[in-house]
Amino acid sequence: MAAPNLFYKYVKYPLITEKTVLMVERENKVVLIVDKKANKPLLKKIIREQFGVDVKKVNVLITPKGEKKAIITFYNADDALKVATALGIL
């Protein structure tokens, strides 16, 4: 768990809805609201260091509210469940 302050600097909160919970269970994805300054390689590195899991892919988008949403895809379901449980999604 290296650099936890980077995690808390760039990740604002996990997005918890019915749809995102199903994404964790079915698609091995976790959805986070992040700082606008965060980019894909930085988010991938932060998640890898904070939770010790391999990240397959990171997608980002700007919501209509003006928030930056990151969809983190993991290689296996166990990693997604581990991160979701640690963040309080499940």
N, C-alpha and C positions, 0 to 999 in steps of 0.2 A: 504494500500500500504506500507507494511513493507519491509525494506531492499532493496530499489531500486538499491543501488550500487551493490548488489549481482547479480541482474538481468543483469546489464550492464557489470559486470565482466565476467559472463559465457556465455551470449548470444551475439554472434557477430552481426548477422543480420538475418532477415527472408529471406527465399528463395522464390522468386517471379517468378513463371513461369506459363504457362497455366495449366499445370498438377497440380501444388500445389493450384492454385485458385479453380480448380474443386474439389480438395480434401476437401477444406474448405466447399464448398457448398454441396457436396454430402455425404462425409464421416465424417464430423465433425473433421477434422484433420488440424493442422497447422505445417508447416515444418520450422525448424530453423537451422541455422549453429551455432554451439556452440563450446566452448573451449574444447580441448581434455581432460582436467582434470575433466570436468563435468560428473556426473554419473546420472543414472535414478532417484533415490530417490531425489537427489539434484534438478534436473530439475523440477520434479513434485512439490516439495516444493516451488521453486522460482516462478513458474507460478501461483500456488495457491495463494501465498502471494501478488504477483504483481498485478494480475487482479481480484482476489476474485472469481475464478471459480473452479469447481471440475474437476480434471484430471482423466480420466479413465485409461489411459495407456501411457507409453513412450517407443518408440522404438528408438534405436540409431544404426548408422552404420558409417563406415569410407568410404568416397568417394574415387575414384581413384586419385583425386587431393590431398588426404591426409587430407581433412577437416572432422570434425565430424558432422554428420547430425542427428538431433533429430526430430522424427515425434511424435507430441503430439496429442493424441486422447481425445476428450471431451465427456461427457455424453450426452449433448444435443447440437443442432445446434446453439442455441442462444449464448452459451458460446464460440463456435468456431468463430462465426461471431463477437462477442464482442472483442475477442483477435486479430483477423485478422484486424479489423478496427483500433484498437489501435496501431497496428504495421505498419499500412499503406499498408497492402496487398490488401484490398478492398477499 
